[in-house]
Amino acid sequence: MRQSIADHLNFLYGPRADVALEPRLQQVLAKYFPASGSRPAPRRASALTERDAILITYADQVRREGTPHLRTLGAFLDKHASSAISAVHLLPFFPSSSDDGFSVVDYYAADPAAGRWEDVESVGSSFQLMLDAVFNHVSAQSGWFRAFLRDDPRFRTWFITVDGDPDLSQVVRPRALPLLTSFETAAGERRVWTTFSADQVDLNFHDPEVLLAITDVLMFYVARGARFIRLDAIAYLWKQLGTPCVHLPQTHRVVQLWRSLLDLVAPQVMLITETNVPHRDNVSYFGDGTNEAQLVYNFALPPLVLHSLSTGSAEALSRWAASLMVPSPAVTFFNFLASHDGIGLNPARGILTEAEIGLLAQRAQNHGGFVSYRNNPDGSTSPYELNINYFDALSDPASNAPMETQIARFMVAHAVMLAMPGVPGIYFHSLFGSRGDQAGARSSGIPRRINRQKLMQHDLDSELADPSSMRSRVLGRLKSLLAKRQASPAFNPGAAHKVLDTDPHVFALERRSDGGRHSALCLHNLSDQPVRAGGEMLDPYEVKWLF
């Protein structure tokens, strides 16, 4: 393992770079794990099982006047979700200047309104923790970038500056925004690389000092109790002029280096890569199945499930699901339908046609949502993301469809996700039956806020106490599905899966574990028509899991 660390350093920074850098990495490890060099490797945590499910939430998603948000969230989840979820993904709760937390000003601090690190650890006493590693960029208000603006010699090369007029046409852009932003510095005007916004300044990993500083942050999160580390926007980490600047070999090597370091001092910690890209590129972050991420976001699933329920056909979803494979039993997918972001469309490219993707974009707009676009190298734009609450994407909020039908459609979508091989992730607003916050998105001018509404605890508690409310009905039915999943080893993340050829309206999946000793036949009618499949009659949008 130590040899692999040296190999990674030499690949990234040239021959014998390890001679200077490895001792400094060891200092970082010793800072947080002081016995790491003298004791046996820590015992690995138990593998992921069918009982694992991760809730995705902002720290301030549910609020109570006068109480730090993390304390309110922890108490609320203890009351309403402790039986349903095993882990909580806390979206960035650090001081931030924009992008709802993803423009991090200080990696080591908690926003005072959210609480303190002790409050994070308190949530971790009830649930395993996933923390965000927003390592591609920092806030333009951060201390690091302010030092760069002052022309502090230590920080002169911590950010990517571009002189002259090089050809940047190959650079893959996730958003239709300028790639470079001009800043006045003590050394004059500099054009700085800003992949995601003018307030999110990309770090320059060509400088090994940046790698050392960010590795320190990573180990700080682990020492604070993170079981999962979400590598945000990791695909764009390394930039090289003349290339697309996405998925570069150096990016994979950085991930492999962090994996090697974690395996050395904290092998219970799992890396999860967030790469909203076509499926083939996405799964490349599994590496060889032992050396990169243990989990990758299954980004193709949300648009494919939406397409299936929009058309009433499971054919595209079934073809894709039948092709899913992982390079080793040690890795798996992180399955989800909704998150704090929108529904990414790039992962569906190559699986759905451009016409089918266009229909999804039109559907989102017809249902009160928004569509974000990206710039293509030829100067054109393409739909990149649907900014819409997943419930609304499935059922037009302006329609007169019976609420029971809308809930049934939402449930069958989540049943598909829960049946898939991997670990399920459920967004807060999905678990608690929210609709889209169109007013919040329009008033802020930020389309993604349609799915980020903050809720008051007493209002939410009141709705959940009413068994006839939509929130109570959604939560109850999702908890019932999760309980069924938890009860059968057939849903172990590593259990075999087989897509069955049946009625085209039905997504039929068989899961088997322990050599077939545990099995589940999962039937999902994705249409508004009654159908027969697997010897069973299914009502519109009905789910049948047979054990």
Secondary structure, DSSP 8 states (H G I E B T S, - for coil): -HHHHHHHHHHHH-TTHHHHHHHHHHHHHHHH-TTTTTS----------TT--EEEE-TTSEE-TTS-HHHHHHHHHHHHTTTT-SEEEE---S-BSSGGGTSBS-TT---TTT--HHHHHHHHHHSEEEEEE--SEEETTSHHHHHHHTT-GGGTTSB-B--S----TT---SSSS-SEEEEEETTEEEEEE-SSBTTEEEB-TTSHHHHHHHHHHHHHHHHTTEEEEEETTGGGS---TTS--SS-HHHHHHHHHHHHHHHHH-TT-EEEE---S-HHHHGGGGTTSSSS-SEEE-TTHHHHHHHHHHHT--HHHHHHHHH---SSTT-EEEEES--SS-EESGGGBTTB-HHHHHHHHHHHHHTT-EEEEEE-TTS-EEEEEEES-HHHHHS-TTS---HHHHHHHHHHHHHHHHHSSSEEEEEHHHHTT----HHHHHHHT-GGGGG---EEHHHHHHHHH-TTSHHHHHHHHHHHHHHHHHH-GGG-TTSEEEE----TTEEEEEEEEGGGTEEEEEEEE-SSS-EEETTEEE-TT-EEEE-
